[in-house]
Amino acid sequence: MVSYKRLTPEEVNFAGAALLDPDETTDTDLKEVNPELPLLPQSRRCSITVALLTLGGLIVVLFGIWLLGTIFWLHTPPSTKPHRPPPPAVAKSPNGTWLQPESCSQIPEAWRFDCYPERGVVVTEEMCHARNCCFIQSSQTKTSGRNGVPWCFYTPDYPSYELVSITDTEMGKVGKLLRNKKTYYPKDIDALQVEVLYEEDNRLRVKITDPAEKRYEVPIDVPVVQKKASNPSYTVDFIKEPFGLIVKRTQTGTVLLNTSIAPLFYADQFLQMSTSLPSRFIYGLGEHRSNFLHDVQWNTLTMWARDVPPMELTNLYGVHPFYLSMESDGMAYGFFMLNSNAMDVALQPAPAITWRMIGGILDFYIFLGPDPSSVIAQYLDVVGKPAMPIFWALGYHLCRWGYKSSDKTWNVVKEMRNNGIPQDVQWNDIDYMDHALDFTYDTVNFSGLPELVKDLHRHDQHYVMILDPGISNSQLPGSYWPFDEGMKRGIFINDSNGDVLIGKVWPGLTAFPDFSNPDTHEWWYQNLKRFHEKVPFDGVWIDMNEPSNFFDGSLNGCPDNELENPPYTPGILGGTLKAKTVCASARQKISTHYNIHSLYGLMEAKATESALRKITDKRPFVISRSTFPSQGKYSGHWLGDNRSQWKDLATSIPGMLTFNILGIPLIGADICGFGGSTTEELCVRWTQLGAFYPFSRNHNSIDEQDQEPTAFSPAARTAMKEAILLRYSLFPHLYTLFHHAHISGRTVATPLLFQFPNDEKTYGIDKQFLWGKSLLVTPVLEEGRDYVVGYFPEGLWYDFHTGDSLVSSGEEISLQAPKDKINLHLREGSVIPTQRPNTTLWVSSSQPLHLIVSLSEDGLAKGDLFWDDGETLDTYEKDQYAYIYFTVQQNTMTSEVLHNHEEATYITVETVSFYGVKTEPENITVNSQEAAFTYHNNQVLTVRDLGLNLSHNFTISWM
């Protein structure tokens, strides 16, 4: 590591940013340094004559050296070692320092790639030049909280790798890269292999590895393709020196990847690759609190799973190195970096992106779409599509930390029932445990817990409890089976000496299960099974699984080695890899914690999901705090420990949308906020929005005021009840959306840009969203408002509640929003199945259907319905489901049963409403029989009392 001298604030600049206000007249010519910002002692200026003589002498000396070297080379026998070109000559100034080339000043600020990205390091001009990099003070004032234009950046011809060979393979191409000059990070890997795999027509994979030594690779299942794509929608070009990879979309020529814009680094603990972006519109890169559309103005996103309440510019609970980018013509592509090591992802306004990782390999995919929805489906083809949830997971959930007794928990449930407010699931936080010990319950304060759960089941409700990974090691020997048995089986994470690593969480000193060990999964299952025999829970909430640790590292600290103190540390909250987690050097079954830290939540979710399958023989319900790509196969997620503030209400939408494009559609935020006390108005508005979270849970912190719907005034309680009933009425539509997410990788909560990719006005919208393709949600997100402004893309829209039509040219429209209403609109051309709601989804799901049809200007519409028993494992895969497709054209609606099942025979279609019927019909026929109808001036046609069995085809026509 470089040793940095301490300077006074007046003498320094910070890496990657102008932290001081530069003088507006700063001269970028390094021959004349602004005297107000002295960085280095200035040498006396040489006269022109002296300079010319010196330069001439230097040229003569260099020529002589070259001539002698050439003669020596010609007489030297060929080497059997891999050829490595000599390092380029470094120009020196007369005083022996590196001479900055004139080309530095020709690099636009937006295209300056940071040569000194270390956080919190004082960088001088001398230190920058020691890396042979350009140093120019930026005229841009640093914006608080972000990096800003780098003052130390790479030269245009900065040394990198050279492509020395490239050959064709059955799957694409393989090349050999050689580095001809050492970098400023230790343990460069001088020879690399680049493998380009044409896996699918719309999917390209590139792996850059060390052919001489196996390096850590992420242990998640990805497709192994044996046959090369026959008609790829991309072309791949190579630049020999410095090595670069360029990927273009064949149809348009758009450059999707260009790694030649900055040098490639591949050292043992530092990998860096940059690429240009086709536009500034980039999404994903979770988990961070930000807008849905990321800011490319010098914005660095750090990835390393961390227990911290959501805040901006901080690494949060999960790690998802995937982004979706829009192109200038409305097309989209995706990029996935399959790497789980700590990393920084730096965005800059070129636009460009830089990946900096401290381990693993460069293994990345490009998905060609060409539309946003297709990009997500292609990404999920690689990491895995989300599981189909059990039906009650889509109901309304209640939880808090601090019920403090089973009686209090039970009373909350009874109050909800007494007020007729729907509730499917009751939860408990850690206060149900005996001294915060996993797999126990407090037999004094929660003595009635087993009976509470049985009562929930009698009322078609369900129970979920929390589990943390920390297992107490402080109980008397023989008194706590989870720890005693875990020690026998050797399933805990060890420190670098091979001893069980001890941290601290809620129960005090704890050991941490190693979920990378298959034996741990069996131990976890047996613990859950033993507890289920006492308390027959239905689902599991896994928390604190980054893993969180109240110590930094362990009770005994961490060793001072290269894993704990890598040459480069990303911008992790706390400044070290061990901050509030276990030591990076800790040993796990498949690797060191350094490599697999951010996989901990995923591995625990896999163990929990597998255990619940065995215990319940139904679809598992798991909600996890920490997540990684492929998590949607095993669990949902909530957005963490938010606060009861209007800002948190608003930021929940971009969080929800981001996780939908990351393949985890079962997502929501704590309704009404977790930390702090809510207000009645905020809780009403949050309940209205939360009714449209795919995962809808009200959760509250300990010792805050109650925030269940029953805790508020009658008017507020009624408004919340109506919002939840609205959700329950839309259950058939929501359930069908999850089916499509499961089989096709679609989103449930959908960004507007996905449906309107040619309307750039939608690209930054994250205060509205769609359910699927057709239902537009426009919530109130500000205090004291009885109206809301929403954007309506071009076309015909209908008020969901009334059927009133709205024609938009692509404009913002002000909507009335009294406190008891959330604005919903149907996009033209859709058929939405709804159902008469009740207080649980089990009761609701047997009620008759009401179909709402929103006709296009041409009188067309389509929609569908997926239906099964709601809980059996793999019903789609086992053909145990019904699927019905609805179409409307030429004044006729047709229901076609494409796949039938017994479950469909229990449901009838009672009512159909058609929005946008331009003239009043003379008659209606249902299966060729005349039927009664009503028609309103707002062009809504309704046919009631149909009694049509869902399992049979039917037609409804009007003239």
N, C-alpha and C positions, 0 to 999 in steps of 0.2 A: 504494500500500500504506500501511496505517496505520503511523505511527511509534509504537512502544511504549516507554514509559518503564520503566526498571528499578526494581523495588521489592524490598524485603527479603522473605524468605519469609513473615514474619508479616503482610505487607500484601497478599498476593495470593491470587487464586483462579485455577484453570486451566480453560480452555474445556472445556465438556461434562462436567465431573466435579468432585466435591468431593475434591480431592487432599489437603486438610488435614482433620483431624478437626474438624468443626464442633461448637460448643458445643451441647449438647443443648437448652438453653433459649433458643436463638437466636430472636429475635422477627422474624417475617417482615414486620412493619410497618416500612416503610422510614423512617418518621418517627423511629423509635427504633433506632438502629444499635447492635449489641452493642459496647461499648467494648473488648472483648478482641480484636475483629477490625476494627481501623480501616482502612477502604478509601478514604475520601475525607474531607477536612476537613469537619466538621459545621458547618452554619450555625446561628446563634442562632435559637432558636425564637421565632416571632412570636406576639404575643398574638392572641386570637380576634378582637378589634376590628380590629386592623391587617389580619389575614387577610381579614376580610369586606370591608373597604374596598378592599383590593387586588383581590380577586376581582370586586367590583362594577365597579371601574374597568376591569378587563380586559374584562368583558362589554360595557360601553358602547363601548369602543374597537373590539372585534371587530364589534359591530353596525354601527358607523359604516362600517367598512371594507367590510362585506358590502353595505350600502346603496349606497355609492359604486360598488362593483364592479358591482352589478346595473344601475345607471343607465348606466354605461359600456358594459356588455354589450348593453343594449337598443339603443344607438345605434351599435353596431359592425356593419358589414356581415358577412354570413356568410363564413367562411373556406373556401377550397377545399382546405385541408389536412385530413387525417384528424382527426376530433374526438378530443381527449384531455381527459378531465375534469380539473379542477384538482386538485392534490394535497390530501389531507385536511389539515385544520388540525392542527398538533401542539401539544398542551397544554404549557405551560411553567410551571414553578414560579416563585415570586416572584424567585428569584435567577437566572433565565434558563435553568436546565437543564430537560431533558425530565422531564415529570411522569409517573411510572409509574401506570397506571390500576389501580383496585382489582380489576379482573377478573383481573389477573395471579395473585393469590393464590387465585383460584377454580379455576385449572387444575390438575387432579391431576398428581402427579409423573410418572406413566406416560405422560401425554399432552403432556409438555413437549418441544417440538421445538427442537433446538439451533440457536441464532442465532449461535454463535461456534464452529464446528466445527474451526477451524484447530488443527493439532497443535503442541504445544510452545510455544504462545503464552500469555503471562501476561495474563489478562483481569481488568480491574478493573470495578467497578460503573459507573464513568464511561464506559469503553469500550463496555460493553454498552448503556448508555443512548444512546450516540452512534449506535447502530444502531436506536434506538427500540424496544428489546426489554426484556422483563421481566428483572429480576435478583433472584433469591431463593436464598438459601443452602439447599441440600438437607440434610435431616436424615439422609440415607443416607450412610453411610461408604463411600468409594470402595473397590471391590474391586481388588486388585492386578492390573494388566495390562489393565484395561478402563475404559471411559469413566465410567460412573456417571450419575446424574441431572444433566442440564445445569442450571447456575445461571443461564445467560443463554439465554432462550428467547423465542419469538415471542408477541406479543399475539394475542388471539383474532381481532382485526380487522386484522391486519397487512396493509399494502397489497400487492396482487398484480395480476394481469391482470383485465381485464373482458371478458366475451364480448359484443361489440357487434353481431354478426350470426350467424345460423346458417341454412343452406339445405340442402335435400335434393339428393343427387347420385345417379347410377346405382348407386354402390357403398355409399352411406350418407349421411353428412352432412359439410359443410365449414363451418367457422366462422372468424371473425376475432376475434383477441384484441388488446387494447390495454393497455399499462401506463401508469398515471397518475402514477407516482412512481418516480424513480430508486432503484436499490438501492445497497448499499454495495460492490458489485463493479463494475469499470469496463466500459464498452461494453455496456450493456444493449441488448437488441433490443426496441424498444418495440412493434412490431407483429408479430404471429405469425399463422400459419394452423394451425388444428387440423383434421385430416382423420380422420374415423372411418369405417373400412372394415369392412363386414359380410361378411367373406370366406367364412366357412363357418358352418354352423349352430352349430358348437362352437368357432369361432375368430373373434376380433375383433382388428383391428389399428388402432392409433392412431398418427398421425404429427403431431408438432408441429414446424413448420419456419419458417424466415425466408422469407417470400414475395418479399422484395426482393433477397436475395442467396443464391446457392447455397452451402450449407455441406457439409462432408465427411460422407459416409455410408459405412457399412461395405460393402466390395465383395464380399460373398458372395451367391451365388444364392439368392433366395427366390421363392416362387410369385408370379406376377402374375395376379391373379384379375380376370376380366372381368364376372362376373355376381354380383349380390348374393345373399347367403344367403336362402333362401325361408322358412325356419322357424327363426330363430335361438333358441338356448336362453338368451339373455341380453337384458336391456333396458339401454339407455343413457340416462341423464338428465344434464342440464346445469344447473349453477349459474352464474348470470350474473355476480355480483360479490360477493366475489372469485371468479374463475373456478374451477369445480370440475367434475370428471367422475366420475359414479357409475355403476358397472356392477354389475348384480344378476343372479343366477341366476333365471330366470323360474319354474322349478319350485318353488323354496323361498323365494325372496325374499332369499337370502343375499347380502350386499354383498361383492363380490369386489374392487372398486376404489372408493376414495373419496379423490380428490385434494384435496378441500376442507378437509382437516384441518390443512393447513399451506400457506404461500404457495408459489407456483410462481416459480422463478427461471429466467431465460433470458438470460444474458449471453454475450458472445463466448467466454469461457473459464470459465464457471461455469453449469451447468445443475443445477437441483435440483427434485425432485418427491417428495412423500410420499404414502403411501396407508395406510389401515388394512388390517389383516389379519383374516380371520374367526376365526383361532385362533392359538395360539402354535406350532403344528406346521408348521415350515417346513424345507425340505430343498433341497440343491443349492448354488448360489452358490459354485462352485469357482474356483480351486483353493486350498483351505485345509486345514490339519490341524485337525480338530475331530471331535466326535461327528457321526454321521449326521444326527441331529436338532439343528439349530442352537439356540443359546441366544439368547433374545430379551431378556435382561437387559442392555440397554445394550451391545450387542455390535456393533462396527464391523468389517466385512470389506473389506479393500482389494484392488483388482484392478489389477494392472500386472505383466506377466510378469517374473519375477525368478529368477535363479540363486541358490538358497539351500537348504541341506538342510532337509527338512521340520521345521517347528516351529509351535507355536500362535501365533495373533494376528499372522501375517505373510503378506504377499502371496507366493505361490509361483509355480511355473513357468507355470501356465495361467490363462486368464481365461474364465469362463463365467457371464455375468449372467442366469442362469435359475434360477427357484425353483419348487418344487412345494409346495403348501400343502393341508393337510387342513382340511376344514370340520367343524362340530360334529356333523353327521349321517353321517359316513363318506364323504361325497363329497369330491372333490378338484378342484383347478384348478391351472393353471400360468401363469407370467408370464415373459416373455422381453424383456429390454431389449437391442435390437440397437444396441450402441454399443461401440466398441473403445478409447475414450480412457481414460486413468487415471480411476479412480473409487473412491469409498467407498460402501459399502452399509451403512447403519446400521439395526440392529434395536433396537426398544425394547418394553417390556412392555405397551404399550397393549392389544393388540399392533399395531405399525405398522412400516413400513419406509420409509426415505428413501434415494433415489438421488442422489448428488452426482457429476457428471461434469465434466470440464474441456474438453470439446469435442464436436463432432459435433452430432447432433440427438436429440430425444426420439422414438424409434421403438420401439414396444413392442406385443407380442402378449399376448392372454389366451386360454388354452385351457380349455375348460369340462369336459373329461373325459367323463362325471362321475366315473369311477373312476381311480385313480392310473395304471394301465397305459395307459388311453386318453389321459391327459394327455401321457405321454411319447411315444406314437405321434403325437399331434397336433403336438407340438413338433418331432419328427423329420420330419414332413411339410413343415415350414418349412425346417429347416437341412440336412436330408438324412439318410437312414438309413445305418447302418454297412455297410461292405463285407463281403462273405462272405469269410472268411479262407481261405487255402490250408490244406489239411488238416494239414500238419506244424507249422503255427503253434500248434496245440493240443496238441502234445507237450511233453516236458520239455526245457528249455533250460539249458545250463551256460555260465557266463561268469565272468571276473574281470579286473580291472585288475591286471596284474602276473604273467601267465604268463611273460612275458619272453623266450620263445622258442617257435618252432613245435614243437620237440621236446617241451617241457613241455606244451604244449596237446595235442599228439598223445598223449602218455602218459596224460593225464587221460581222453581218449576211450577208449583201450585198456583202462584200469582199469575203466571203467564197463562195457565189453563183457565183460571177463573175469568180472565179478561178476553179469552178467545183469541189470543195472539199466537200465531203459528210458531212452533219450536220443535225441531227434530232431534237436537242433540244438546246434552248438558255436559260440561267439562269441569274438571278441577285442575288447578295449578298445584305447586309443590306443597301447599299447606295441608293437603290430604295425607301426606306421608308421615310416618313416625320418625321425627327428627331428620326429615329430608332424606331418608334412606330409600333408594329405589326398591320396588317390589315389596313395599310394606304400606300399611295404612295406620293412621293414628286411631287406636282402639278406644280412646277416650272421647276426643272431640268428633271423630268420624266413625263412631261405633255403628251408626246406622247406614254406612256406605253400601254394604251388600244389599240391604233391603231397598235402599234408594234405587240402585241399578235395576233390581227386579221390578220395582214399581214403574220405572221408565219403560221397561220392556212390555209391561202389561198395557201401557198406553201407547204402544207403537213408537216409543222414543228410544234414544240410544245414548251411550255413555262413552266418553273419551277422557283419558287421564294423561298427565305428563310423565315423561321419563327423561332423566339426564344421564349422560354416559358415565359421570364420575361415581365410582363405587367406593364406599367408605372402607378404609383399612383400620379403623380405630375401634371396632367393636371387639368384645371379648371373643377369644378363639372358640369356635363352635357355635356362636350365637347368631352369626349372619352368613347364611348359606351362599349368597352371591359372591362375597369376597373369598370365603374359605374354598369354595368349589373352583372359583377362578384361579386361585393360587395353585390348587392341585393340578389343574389343566394347563397352567402356564399361558393364559390367554391375555395377560395385561401387557401394555407397552412397557418396554425396558429403557433404562437410561443407557448411555454410551458404554458403561461398565458391565452391562448385562443384568443389573438389578432392577426390580420393579420401580418405575418412576412414580414418585408421589407428588401430587399437586394438591390443590385445595379448591373445593367448590362448596355448594350449600351444606352438605353434611359434615364439612370439615376436611381433614386430610383424606385424599382419595387416590385410588389407582384408576387407570383409564383402559377400558377394553380395547384390544387391537382387532378392529373389525376387518382388517386385511387378512386375518387368520380364519380359515374355515371352521376351526374348532370353536372359535368365539361365537360364530353363528349358532352352533348347536347349544352352547352354554346359554346364549341369549334366549333362544327358543324355550329352553327348559325353565328359565326364570319366568318368562312370560306365561308359560303354561301353568306353573305352580301358582302364580298370582291370580290367573284367570279362574282357577278353581275356587278362590276365595271371593274375588270380585269379578263377575263376568262382564268385563268391559268389552266394547265393540270396536274401538280404534285406539291408536296410540299417537300421542304428540311427542316428538323427540326434539328436545331443546338443548341449548348449550353445547352443540355438537360441532363447533369449529375445529377442535374442541376448545371450550372456554376453561380458563384456569385463573384463579385469583392470584396465583404467583406468576412471576415471569420465568417460565421454564419448569422449575420444580422446587421442592422444599430445599434441596441442596444446590440450587443454581444449575448452571450449565457449563460444560467445559469451554475453554477459550481455544476454539479451533476454527477451521475454515468453513465448516457447516454453520456454526453459530455466527461467524463474522465473515461472510463472503466478501470478495473484492468489491462487489457492487450490491447494495441493498436497495430494493425498490422503496417507493415512498409509503411504507407501511405505517399505520398509526402506532405510535410508540417507538418507532425508529429501529426496532430489531425484530428478527423473525420470531423470537420467543415471547414477545410482548403479549401478555395475558393468554398464553397458550403453553403447550409443552415444548421442551427443547427441540430444536431442529435436528440435533444429533441423536435424538431418541431412536431406538431400534424397534421396527415393526417387522412383521412376518415377510413382507415382500420387498421392503426397502426402508430407508431411513425416513423419519418424519419430514425431513427437509424436502423430500420429493413428493410425499403423498398427504401432506397436511390438509390441503384443500379438498381432498377426497373423503375426509373423515365422515362428513354428514351423508354423503352418497352411500358409503359402505355400511353405515349404521342403518340407513333407510332400507337397503337391500336385505339386511339381516332381519329387520322388523317386519317388512312386507312378507318375507318368506315364512316367518314364524306365525303371523296372523293367518296366512293361508292354511297352515296346518291346524291351527287352533279352532278357527271359526268355519273353515271350509266354505267361506264366502269371499267376495272381493275385499281385499284389505283396505282399510282406511288409515293412512299415515300422513301426518303433516310434519315437515322438517324445517328447521331454521336454516341450516347450512345446506347448500346445494351445489351441484356440479353437472355438466352435460350428461344426459341420459337419466337425470333424476325423475323426470316425469313418468318413467316406467314404474317407479316405486312409490312416489309420494307427491303430495302437493306442498305448498309453501305459503307462509304468510310473511308480510313485509316487515316483521320485526317490531321492536319496542318503540312504536311511534308515540306522539304526544297529542293531547286533546287540544289541538290548535287548527285554525282554518288552513294554514299552510300545509299541515300534514294531510288534511282532507284532500287538498288539490294535488299534492305530489303522489297520492296513492294511485291516481289514474296512470301516469307514465310508468310507475312501478308495475302495475297490473298488465299494461300493454307490453312492456319489455319481457316479462316472464312468459307471456303468451307466445312471443316470437322465439323464446328460448326453449320452447317445448314443455313448459310446465303451466298448463292452462288452469289447473285447480289452484287459484291464487286469489288472495284478498289481503286487505289491511285490517287492523283491529278497528272495528266500527266504534265510533265516538272517541277513539283514542285510548291508548294504554296508560301513559304517564300523565299525571296532572288530572285535574277535575274538569269535566266537560261543562258546557252550558246547554240549556234546553234547546235553543235554536240550532246550535252546532250538532247536537245529537240527532235531532230530527232530520237535518239535511244529510248527515252522514248515514243515517239509516236508509234514507231514500237512495243515495248512491250505493251503499253497501248491499242493497237488495239486488244490485246488478253486478256485484263482484261474483265471479264464478264460485269462489269459496267465501261464504258470508258468515262472519263470526263477530259478535260483540265481545270485546275482552277489555278488562279493566285491571289496574294495578292495586296493590294493597293500600289500605287506609285512604283511598280516594272515595269521593261520594258515589253512591250507587248510580249506575247508568243503564240498567235494564229498562226496556220500554215502560214497565209498570212503575218506575220510580218518578215519573214526570206527571205533569198536569193532564187532565182528561183530554184536552185538545191535542197536546203533543203525543199522548199515548195513542189516540185515534189515528193521527197522521202516520206514526210509525207502523201501527197495525195495518193500515191500508197499503203501505209500501211493501210490507212483508207478504201480505195476501197477493199483491200484484206479482211478486216473485213466484209464489206458489202457483198462480194461474198460468205462468209462462213455463212451468216445469217441462211439459212435453217438448217445447222448442229447445230449452236449455239442454235437456237430456240428449236430444238429437244432435245438437252441436258437439257435445262431448263424444258421441259416437263417431262423428266425422273427424274429430281430433285424433281419436284412437286408431282409426283405420287408414286415414289419409294425411294426418299431420296438419290439419287445418287449425286455425285459431278459434277460440271461443269468444273472448273479448278481442275485437278486431280494430286496429287503427284505420281511420278513414282512408289513408293513402293506399291501403291494400285494395280497396274497392274502386278507388279513383286515382290510379297511378299517373294519369295524364293531367291531373289538376294539381299544380304545384302548391296551391293554397292549402291543400290538405297535409302537406309534408310536415308541418310543424304543429299540427293540432293534437293536443293531449289534454284538453278539457272536455272533450266529447269522445265517444267511441261507439262502435257498433257491437251488437251481439250477432255473430255470424256475418251475413252479408246485408241484412235488411233492417234490423231494428236499431234506430239511432237514439242514443241516450244523451241528454243535455242537462246535467245536474247544476244546481246552484252551488257555487263554491266560495261565495263571499258573504260576510255577515251583513244582515240588515237588508237584503235584497228580496224584492217580490217580483223580479223579472230576471231573465238571463239572456245573454246574446249568444246565439249559436250559428255556426256556419253550415249552410246547406249546399252541398254540391249540386251542379246543374241537374235538373230533372224534376220529377213530380214526387211529392212527399205527402203523407197523410198523418194527421194526428191520430195516434194509436187509440186514444180513448173515445174520440168523437167521429173520426172518419173525415173531418174537414180537410180539404186539400190545400196544398201550398206548392206553387210553381216557383222554382228558383233558377236563376241564371248563373248560379255559383256565387252566393252572397251571404253576408251576415244578416241575421234577422233577430229582432228582439221579441222574446216570448214572455208571456205572463207566467209567473211562477209563484203563486201563493204558497204559504208554508205547508199546505197539505198536498202539494202536487210536485211530481217530477215529470219533466217533459220527455215524452217518447214519440217518435215518428217512424212510420213505416215507409220504406223505399218502395217505389212503384215496382210491380212485377213480382210480388212475393206472396206466399201463402204461409201463414204462421199458425201452428196448432196451439191452442190454449186449453185450459181445463178449469172446471169449477174448483176453486181452492178450498182447503180445509186446514185444520190446525196441525196436521202432520202430512208428510208426503205419502205415507202409506194409505191414508184415507183419501187424499186428493187423487192419487193415481188410479182410483177406481171410478172416479167421477166422469160424467160425459164430457166430450170434447166440443169446443167451440172453435171453428176455423175462421180466421180473419184473412180475407183476400184483398190485396191492394193492387188494383189493375193499373197497367201501364196505359199510356195514351192510346196504344193500339189494342187495348183490351186483353193483354196477355198477363199471365202470372204463373209461377211454379213454386213448389215447396215440397217438403217431405217430412216423414215421421219415422223414427226408429223406436221400437217398443219390445221390451222383454220383461222378465220377472224382477229386474232391478238389482239382483244380488248374486246370482249364480256366476261362477267363474267362467270366463271365456265363452259367453253365449254366442257371440258373432262367429268365433272360430269353430264352434260346435253346431252351428246352424239352428240355435235355439232362440230365434228372434223373429219379429215381424218388421217388414219395411214397406212403407206405403208412399207412393209418389203422387203428388197432386199437380194437375195442369189445368190452365184456363185459356181457352181460345175460342173465338167465334161464339161468344155468349154461352159457352158450355164449360162446366167444370167436370173434370174426370178424376176419380180416385182409382189408382191402379195398385193392387197388392202385388208387389214384386217378390216378396218373400213372406210366407205366412207362418203363423205359430199360434198355439192355443191361447197365449196371453192376449192376442188381439181380439179374440172372441168375447172377452169380458168388457170391452169398451165400445161405447156407441158415440156416433157423431150426432150431437143434439141440435146444433145451430151453425149456420154459415152466414157470415156477413161479407158482402162485397163492397169495397170502397171504390168509388169512381165509375159507377154505372151511370152513363151520361143522360139516359132518358128512362122514364119509368116504364117497366115492362108491362105487357098486357097479361101475360100469364107465366107461371113457373111450373116446370115439370121436374120431378125427382124420380129417376128410373122410369121415365115415361108416364108417370102419374102426376096429375095436377096437384099443386101444393099451395098453401096460403103463404103470403109474404107481406112485408111492409117496405115502403120506399119513402125516404126523407129528402127534403130539399137540398141537403148537402151531398146528394148522390150516393147515399148508402142504402143498399138493398140487403134485407135480412130475411132469411128463411129459418123458421123455428120448428121445434117439435118433430125433428126428423127421425130419430131413433134408428139411424143407419148403423149396422154392425161394421166395425172397423175392419174386420177380416174379409169383407166382401167388396168387390168393386162397385162403384156407384157413379151416376152422372146427375148433374143439376144443370138445367138449361133454362134460359129465359128469352122471351121474344117481345 
